[in-house]
Amino acid sequence: MSTVELHWFKSSYSDSSNGNDCIEVAPTPTTIHIRDSKHADGARLAVAPATWTAFVTYASRNA
């Protein structure tokens, strides 16, 4: 899948004083794509949905 076809969004929990200081995600059935909102054309990370779920669970418990 081309990154042009991805639908990127920011978390509704993003509450930084600077609205651009967050990550954006673009989920697909087999991969969760992650990028820095300040550098949309920069490096990206792609993980399996189970890995993303584990990360979000960990982050929500340790925030």
DSSP file (Angstrom, degrees, kcal/mol; ACC not computed):
  #  RESIDUE AA STRUCTURE BP1 BP2  ACC     N-H-->O    O-->H-N    N-H-->O    O-->H-N    TCO  KAPPA ALPHA  PHI   PSI    X-CA   Y-CA   Z-CA
    1    1 A M              0   0    0      0, 0.0     2,-0.2     0, 0.0     5,-0.0   0.000 360.0 360.0 360.0 130.8    0.0    0.0    0.0
    2    2 A S    >   -     0   0    0      1,-0.1     3,-1.4     3,-0.0     4,-0.3  -0.480 360.0-126.6 -72.5 143.4    1.4    3.4   -0.9
    3    3 A T  G >  S+     0   0    0      1,-0.3     3,-1.0     2,-0.2    -1,-0.1   0.735 108.7  69.0 -64.9 -19.9    1.6    5.9    1.9
    4    4 A V  G 3  S+     0   0    0      1,-0.2    -1,-0.3     3,-0.0    -2,-0.0   0.819  96.9  53.1 -64.3 -30.1   -0.4    8.3   -0.3
    5    5 A E  G <  S+     0   0    0     -3,-1.4    -1,-0.2     2,-0.1    -2,-0.2   0.535  88.0 106.4 -82.5  -7.9   -3.4    6.0    0.2
    6    6 A L    <   -     0   0    0     -3,-1.0     2,-0.8    -4,-0.3    22,-0.1  -0.450  65.7-138.8 -77.3 145.7   -3.1    6.1    4.0
    7    7 A H        -     0   0    0     20,-0.3     2,-0.3    -2,-0.1    -2,-0.1  -0.894  25.1-161.2-104.2 103.7   -5.6    8.0    6.1
    8    8 A W        +     0   0    0     -2,-0.8     2,-0.3    18,-0.2    18,-0.2  -0.604  14.7 170.0 -87.7 143.4   -3.5    9.7    8.9
    9    9 A F  E     -A   25   0A   0     16,-1.9    16,-2.5    -2,-0.3     2,-0.3  -0.992  27.3-127.5-149.3 157.1   -5.1   11.1   12.1
   10   10 A K  E     -A   24   0A   0     -2,-0.3    14,-0.2    14,-0.2     2,-0.1  -0.709  39.9 -95.8 -98.6 152.9   -4.0   12.5   15.4
   11   11 A S    >   -     0   0    0     12,-0.6     3,-1.4    -2,-0.3    -1,-0.1  -0.389  20.1-134.1 -65.9 142.7   -5.2   11.1   18.7
   12   12 A S  T 3  S+     0   0    0      1,-0.3    -1,-0.1    -2,-0.1    -2,-0.0   0.639 107.7  62.7 -70.1 -13.0   -8.2   13.0   20.3
   13   13 A Y  T 3  S+     0   0    0      2,-0.0     2,-0.6     0, 0.0    -1,-0.3   0.402  70.4 121.7 -90.2   1.4   -6.1   12.8   23.5
   14   14 A S    <   +     0   0    0     -3,-1.4     8,-0.1     1,-0.1    -4,-0.0  -0.537  28.5 160.6 -67.7 112.0   -3.3   14.9   22.1
   15   15 A D        +     0   0    0     -2,-0.6    -1,-0.1     6,-0.1     4,-0.1   0.071  12.7 141.9-128.0  25.7   -3.2   17.8   24.5
   16   16 A S        -     0   0    0      2,-0.2     6,-0.0     5,-0.2     5,-0.0  -0.287  62.3-119.5 -62.3 152.0    0.2   19.4   24.0
   17   17 A S  S    S+     0   0    0      1,-0.2     2,-0.6     2,-0.1    -1,-0.1   0.745 110.7  56.9 -65.2 -21.0    0.3   23.2   24.2
   18   18 A N  S >  S-     0   0    0      3,-0.1     3,-2.5     1,-0.1    -2,-0.2  -0.951  81.3-151.0-111.1 112.3    1.6   22.9   20.6
   19   19 A G  T 3  S+     0   0    0     -2,-0.6    -1,-0.1     1,-0.3    -3,-0.1   0.632  93.6  60.1 -59.1 -15.0   -0.9   21.0   18.5
   20   20 A N  T 3  S+     0   0    0      1,-0.1     2,-1.6    18,-0.0    -1,-0.3   0.480  78.6  93.9 -92.2  -2.4    1.8   19.8   16.2
   21   21 A D  S <  S+     0   0    0     -3,-2.5     2,-0.3    16,-0.1    -5,-0.2  -0.526  72.7  75.6 -90.4  71.2    3.7   17.9   19.0
   22   22 A C  S    S-     0   0    0     -2,-1.6    15,-2.4    -8,-0.1    16,-0.4  -0.954  77.1 -98.0-159.8 177.7    2.2   14.5   18.5
   23   23 A I  E     - B   0  36A   0     -2,-0.3   -12,-0.6    13,-0.2     2,-0.4  -0.688  25.2-145.5-101.8 161.4    2.2   11.5   16.4
   24   24 A E  E     -AB  10  35A   0     11,-2.6    11,-2.2    -2,-0.3     2,-0.3  -0.953  12.4-158.3-122.1 147.1   -0.2   10.5   13.7
   25   25 A V  E     -AB   9  34A   0    -16,-2.5   -16,-1.9    -2,-0.4     9,-0.2  -0.921  12.0-167.4-125.1 152.1   -1.3    7.0   12.9
   26   26 A A  E     - B   0  33A   0      7,-2.2     7,-1.9    -2,-0.3     2,-0.2  -0.854  19.1-156.6-136.8  99.0   -2.7    5.4    9.8
   27   27 A P  E     + B   0  32A   0      0, 0.0   -20,-0.3     0, 0.0     5,-0.2  -0.512  14.6 176.1 -80.2 144.0   -4.2    1.9   10.5
   28   28 A T        -     0   0    0      3,-2.4     3,-0.1    -2,-0.2    -2,-0.0  -0.839  49.3 -94.8-129.1 170.9   -4.6   -0.7    7.8
   29   29 A P  S    S+     0   0    0      0, 0.0     3,-0.1     0, 0.0     0, 0.0   0.813 122.9  24.2 -59.3 -29.1   -5.8   -4.3    8.4
   30   30 A T  S    S+     0   0    0      1,-0.2     2,-0.3    18,-0.1     0, 0.0   0.543 124.6  36.3-114.4  -8.9   -2.3   -5.6    8.7
   31   31 A T        -     0   0    0     17,-0.2    -3,-2.4    -3,-0.1     2,-0.6  -1.000  56.1-145.9-149.3 143.2   -0.1   -2.7    9.8
   32   32 A I  E     -BC  27  47A   0     15,-3.2    15,-2.3    -2,-0.3     2,-0.4  -0.963  24.2-154.1-107.0 119.1   -0.3    0.4   11.9
   33   33 A H  E     -BC  26  46A   0     -7,-1.9    -7,-2.2    -2,-0.6     2,-0.4  -0.768  11.7-169.0 -95.2 138.1    1.8    3.2   10.4
   34   34 A I  E     +BC  25  45A   0     11,-3.1    11,-2.6    -2,-0.4     2,-0.3  -0.982  10.7 165.0-131.9 137.3    3.2    5.9   12.7
   35   35 A R  E     -BC  24  44A   0    -11,-2.2   -11,-2.6    -2,-0.4     2,-0.5  -0.972  41.4-101.3-146.4 162.4    4.8    9.3   11.9
   36   36 A D  E >   -B   23   0A   0      7,-0.6     3,-1.2     3,-0.4     6,-0.3  -0.733  27.1-142.1 -82.3 125.9    5.8   12.5   13.6
   37   37 A S  G >  S+     0   0    0    -15,-2.4     3,-0.6    -2,-0.5    -1,-0.1   0.776 100.6  56.4 -63.7 -25.3    3.2   15.2   12.8
   38   38 A K  G 3  S+     0   0    0    -16,-0.4    -1,-0.3     1,-0.2     3,-0.1   0.725 116.4  35.5 -76.9 -20.6    5.9   17.8   12.6
   39   39 A H  G X   +     0   0    0     -3,-1.2     3,-2.5     1,-0.1    -3,-0.4  -0.515  67.9 163.1-131.3  63.0    7.8   15.8    9.9
   40   40 A A  T <  S+     0   0    0     -3,-0.6    -1,-0.1     1,-0.3    -2,-0.1   0.761  80.8  45.8 -58.3 -27.6    5.0   14.2    7.9
   41   41 A D  T 3  S+     0   0    0     -3,-0.1    -1,-0.3    -6,-0.0     3,-0.1   0.397 102.7  88.0 -94.4   3.4    7.4   13.4    5.0
   42   42 A G  S <  S-     0   0    0     -3,-2.5    -3,-0.0    -6,-0.3    -2,-0.0   0.142  91.0 -32.9 -85.1-158.1   10.1   12.1    7.4
   43   43 A A        -     0   0    0      1,-0.0    -7,-0.6    -8,-0.0     2,-0.3  -0.215  59.1-161.7 -61.0 147.3   10.8    8.7    8.8
   44   44 A R  E     -C   35   0A   0     -9,-0.1     2,-0.4    -3,-0.1    -9,-0.2  -0.932   8.9-144.8-131.1 155.3    7.9    6.4    9.5
   45   45 A L  E     -C   34   0A   0    -11,-2.6   -11,-3.1    -2,-0.3     2,-0.4  -0.938   9.5-164.7-119.3 142.1    7.4    3.3   11.7
   46   46 A A  E     +C   33   0A   0     -2,-0.4     2,-0.3   -13,-0.2   -13,-0.2  -0.996  14.2 170.8-130.0 128.7    5.1    0.4   10.8
   47   47 A V  E     -C   32   0A   0    -15,-2.3   -15,-3.2    -2,-0.4    -2,-0.0  -0.896  38.2 -94.7-132.9 161.5    4.1   -2.2   13.4
   48   48 A A    >>  -     0   0    0     -2,-0.3     4,-2.1   -17,-0.2     3,-0.5  -0.432  40.0-113.1 -70.1 149.4    1.7   -5.1   13.6
   49   49 A P  H 3> S+     0   0    0      0, 0.0     4,-2.5     0, 0.0     5,-0.2   0.864 117.6  54.6 -53.7 -38.4   -1.7   -4.3   15.1
   50   50 A A  H 3> S+     0   0    0      1,-0.2     4,-2.1     2,-0.2     5,-0.1   0.875 107.5  50.1 -65.1 -36.2   -1.0   -6.5   18.2
   51   51 A T  H <> S+     0   0    0     -3,-0.5     4,-2.3     2,-0.2    -1,-0.2   0.915 110.9  48.7 -66.7 -43.5    2.2   -4.6   18.8
   52   52 A W  H  X S+     0   0    0     -4,-2.1     4,-2.8     2,-0.2     5,-0.2   0.915 110.7  51.1 -62.1 -43.8    0.4   -1.2   18.6
   53   53 A T  H  X S+     0   0    0     -4,-2.5     4,-2.4     1,-0.2    -1,-0.2   0.916 110.1  49.2 -60.2 -43.9   -2.3   -2.5   21.0
   54   54 A A  H  X S+     0   0    0     -4,-2.1     4,-2.4     2,-0.2    -1,-0.2   0.903 112.3  48.8 -62.8 -41.3    0.4   -3.6   23.5
   55   55 A F  H  X S+     0   0    0     -4,-2.3     4,-3.2     2,-0.2     5,-0.2   0.944 111.8  47.6 -63.9 -48.5    2.1   -0.2   23.3
   56   56 A V  H  X S+     0   0    0     -4,-2.8     4,-2.4     1,-0.2    -2,-0.2   0.898 112.5  50.2 -62.2 -40.5   -1.1    1.7   23.8
   57   57 A T  H  X S+     0   0    0     -4,-2.4     4,-1.3    -5,-0.2    -1,-0.2   0.937 113.6  45.2 -61.4 -47.1   -2.1   -0.5   26.7
   58   58 A Y  H  X S+     0   0    0     -4,-2.4     4,-1.2     1,-0.2     3,-0.4   0.938 113.8  49.2 -61.2 -48.0    1.4    0.0   28.3
   59   59 A A  H  < S+     0   0    0     -4,-3.2     3,-0.3     1,-0.2     4,-0.3   0.881 108.7  52.5 -61.9 -39.6    1.4    3.8   27.6
   60   60 A S  H  < S+     0   0    0     -4,-2.4     3,-0.3    -5,-0.2    -1,-0.2   0.808 112.3  45.8 -68.7 -27.7   -2.1    4.3   29.1
   61   61 A R  H  < S+     0   0    0     -4,-1.3    -1,-0.2    -3,-0.4    -2,-0.2   0.679 119.4  40.1 -85.4 -18.5   -1.1    2.5   32.3
   62   62 A N     <        0   0    0     -4,-1.2    -2,-0.2    -3,-0.3    -1,-0.2   0.088 360.0 360.0-120.9  22.3    2.2    4.3   32.7
   63   63 A A              0   0    0     -3,-0.3    -1,-0.1    -4,-0.3    -3,-0.1   0.465 360.0 360.0 -83.6 360.0    1.3    7.9   31.7
